[in-house]
Amino acid sequence: MRRREFVAGVAATALLPIAVRAQRVESMRRVDILVAEAIKDDHYYEDRMTVIKERLRELGWIEGQNLRLNIHRAAPKAADIRKHIDELLAGQPDIVVTSGGTTTVPLLQATNTVPVVFISAVDPVGAGLVESLAHPGGNATGFMQFDYSLSGKWLEILKQVAPAVTRAGIIRDATITAGIGQFAVIQSVASSLGVDVVPIGAREESEIESGIVKIARSQNAGLIITSGAAVSAHRDYIIKLVAQHRLPAVYSHRNWVDHDGGLISYGPDLLATARLAAGYVDRILKGEKPAELPVQAPTKYELVVNLKTAKTMGLTVPPALLARADEVIE
């Protein structure tokens, strides 16, 4: 009798590690992140992904223990994005985190069941990502990058830093609603500021170059670089052309200024938004539905000025603008 009990006990002990392993596999949750990243190791995306990882860990989601995190870096082209979407959906993720409309729109066309959290959509209602900000209604929710009204402030800032500007080129992606909306707002305030605005396409380097060269031929010219994956894909080239033609330019995100030497930027603190997005991932993993989590606007905007670049261009940044700056690079 005792021998049978001993054998049974040994057998149960031998089976225990298998049971434990099975429990761990069953409790492992999968989160995929999809970004349209054209530049290798782009701080614009990589810094936010680092923040998401750190915040998830603070919330108790540990990679290799209860979380499997997969990052998909697609080129900002429809075919490549679709390829990554097919791959990630085949892995049956619990949640997919996207950057903005460039990746979120095709993902929601591919699935209406997998929960989606977007980090920086410019116009989530207009782009069809959600039914409304307060009540998303579907399988997606997340965070706005900014309200369209912010776009008008870029032209105001351009006039402050370079008062002589009377003609401004607006680099934007005309193939997405966010690009169209940003240009429309800038255009709506242009006459009151005495500036003629000209759209510049952002899909190919050739159209960017021809647009900037044309603007540079005008006296008292400047540039505004709007937000969009296609625009960011040509960041190095745009920065090079801006410096070559010595054009005062305002950018939509600080990455252009503190990493690439641009003149001035005004936009949301996307790292703070990424932390909040990780909170939404945590809540969805614990059972809440995207349809019940309202889309939130940014909580902080940053004005960053590169004085070194201003001096190189012979520009004097007004003291009032410097006083408002969140960071001044000297």
N, C-alpha and C positions, 0 to 999 in steps of 0.2 A: 504493500500500500504506500509505504513511504517512498519506494523507488518510483512508482508511477507519478506521485506528486512532484518528486524532484525533476523527472523528465519533462513533465508538463510545465514546470516553472522555468526550466532551461529554454524550452520551446517558446514560451511567452516572451522571455527576455530577448531571445534572438530575433523575434519579430518586432520588438519595440522600435529599433532604429528605422525600420521600413515604415512603420506607422507614423513616426515623427516626421520622416522625410515627406511622406504623402500629405501630411497636414500642412507642412510648409509650402509645398507646391500648390496645394489647394488655396492657401491664403495669400499667395503671391499675386499682386495686382500689376497690371501692365498699363503704363502711360507712354504714349508716343508724342513727340514734339516734331512739328513740321514747319520749316521755315524756307523761304525763297531767298537763299543766300548766294549771291553771285561772286562775292569776294571771299577768298579763303581766310578763315579766322577773323571774320568781320566783327569788330567790337559791338557794332549796332545790334547784332543778334546774339553773339557769344556771351556778352556780359549779362544779358537778360536770362539766358539759359542757365548760367551759373547761379544767378539769384534764385531761380525757380528750384534748382536742385537743393540749394542751401536751405530755403524756406521749407521745402517738403521734408527735409531731414529734421528741421526743428519741430515740425508737426508730427514726427514719429514715423515717417515713411523712409525706410532705409534700403538703399539699393543692395540687392543680393539677399535681403532677409524677407521683407514683405513687399518690395517694389522692384519691378523691372522697368527701367527707363530706356527708351529707344529714341534717338535723334535722327531725323531725316533732313538732310540739307539738299534741297533741290535748287536747280538753276531757275531764275524767274521767267521760265518759259512754260507754256501750257502743257506741252508734251512731257517734259521732265517732271513737272508737278504731278501730273496724272499718273505717271509711272510710280512715283513714290506713294501716292495715295493708294493705288492698287496693292502695293507691297505691304503697307502698314495695315490696311483693312484685312488682308489675308491673315495677319497675325492676331486678329480679334482683340484689339486693345480695349481696355475698360474706359479710357478717355483719350482724346487727342487734343493737344494744345497747339494752336496755330498762331502765326504772327498777326497778319492783317487780312484784308479782303482778297489779296492775290492768292493766298493759300486756302482761305476759309470758304470762298465761293465754290470752287471745284470740289472741295471735300464734302460740302453739304449737298452737292449735286449727286455725289456718290453714295451717301448714307443719310438716312433720316432717323437712325436708331442709336448709333454710337454717340455718346455725349462729347460735345466740342466746347472748348474754352478758348476764345480768341483774346489776344493780349492788346492789340492796337489797331482796331478797325476804325477807319475815319468816319464812315457813315453806315453803321450796321443796319439801320432800318431801310435807308435808301438802297443799299446794296442787296437787300433781301435776306440778310442773315437772321434777323429776328422780326417778329410781328410788331413789337414795340419795345422801348427801353425798359419800361416797368414790368412788362409781362412778355418775355421773349417768346413763349408759346411753343417752341419746338425742341430740338435736341442741342441747341447752341445758346451760349451766353458768354459774357466776357466783359471787356473794357474798351471804351472808346479811346482813340488816340488823341482826338481833340474835336471840338465843335468847329464847323466850317468858318464861323466868324473869326477864328484865330488867324485865318489866312490874310484877312485885311490888315492885321497888325504887322505882318511882315513888310508890307509896302509902307506903312507908317514909320517903321524902324529904319527902312532904307532911306526915306526922306530925312530922317533925323541925323543919320550918320553921314549922309551925302546929300545935303540940301539942294545941290545943283541938278540932281537927276530929274530929267523930264521924259525919259523913255526907258522902259524896263522890260527885259526879256523874262518870261515866266517859263521855266523848265518844268514840264508836267507830263504825266502819262495820260494821253487823251483816250486811251482804250478802256479805262476804268472809271466808275462813277466818282471815285474820290478825286481823281485828277481833274475831271470836268468841274466838279463842285468847287475845288480850291481855286481854280482859275476864275470861275464865275464870281466868287466873292471878291477876289483881288480886283477884277474888272469893275465891279460895282462901286468900289471906293476910289478908283483911279482918278476920275475926273475931279473929285473934290480935293485931291492932292496935287493936281496939275501934272499928272503923269500919263503918258500914252503907254499901254501895256501890249506886248506882243507875245503870243504863245510860241513855245519852242518844244518840238517833240522830243521824246526821251527813249524811244525804242532802239535806235541805232546811233552809233557814234557819229556817223556822217551827218545826220540831221541835227544832232546837238552842236557839232562844230559849225555847220553852215548857219544855224540860228544865232550862235554866239558871235561869229564873225560879222554877221549882218548888224547885230545890235551894236557891236563895238565900233562900227563905222559912224554911228550917230554920235553927236556931241552930247555930253551929259547923260551917258547911259549907265544902267545898272542891271542887276540880275536878282531874281528870287528863285530859289531852288525848293520846290514843293516836296511833299512826302509821297513816297511810293517805292515799291520794290524795284521797278524798272529804272527809276531815277537813281536809286542807291547803287544799282549795279554798275553805273558809270561814274561813281564818285571820284575815283582817282583822275579820270580823264577830265571831268568837269572842273575839278580843283586846278588841274594843270592849265586848262584853257582860260579860266578866270584870272590866274596869276599872269599868264602870258599877255592878256589884253588889259590887265590892271583895271578890272571892273569891280566896283563895290558890289558885294553880294550878301544877301541874307539867306540863311539856311533854316530848314525846318527842325533840325535836331543838332544837339551839341556835338555829336560825334564828328561832324564836318569841321568843327572849330578846334576842339581840344586834341583830336587825333590827326587831323589832316591840314590844319593851318588856315581854315576859312576865317573870314572876318568876324561875323556875328551870327548868332542863332537864337531862335526863340521857339520853344516847344515843351511838351510835357516831360516830366521825369519818368522815363519808361522803366527804370529799375524799380521805382516805387510801385508802379503798376504791375510789374512782374511778380513782386511779392504778394500783391493782392490776388493775382491770378492763381498763384500756388494755393492760396487759401480756398479759392473756389474748387480747385482740383481736390483738395482734402475733403471738402464738404460733399462733393459728388461721390467720391469713393466711399464715403460713410453713409450714402443713401439718398441725399437730396437730388432733386431733378433740375437740369438746366433751365427748364421752362419756368421754374419757380424762383430763379435767382436773377434779379434785375441787372441789366447792363449798367455799368458804372462809368462815370466820367473821371478823368484824371483829377488827382487831389493837389498836384503841384506842377507849376510851369517854371522853366528855367530860362533866364537870359544870360548868355555867355558871350563875352567880348574878347577878341584876341588883339590886344594893343600892339603887339609886335607886328602883326599883319597890317594894322591900320597905319603904323609909322612907315612901313615899307611902301604903302600906297600913297603916302602923303596926306592921309586923312586925320582930322582931329575929332575924336569922339567927344560929343558934348558931355560936360560934367553931369548933367541931369540923367543921361543915359547910363553913364558909369555908376551913378549912385543907385540905380535900379538893378544893376547887374547882380546875378547870383554868383558869378565867377568872372574874374578878369585875369586873362593870361598875359603875362609881361615877358 
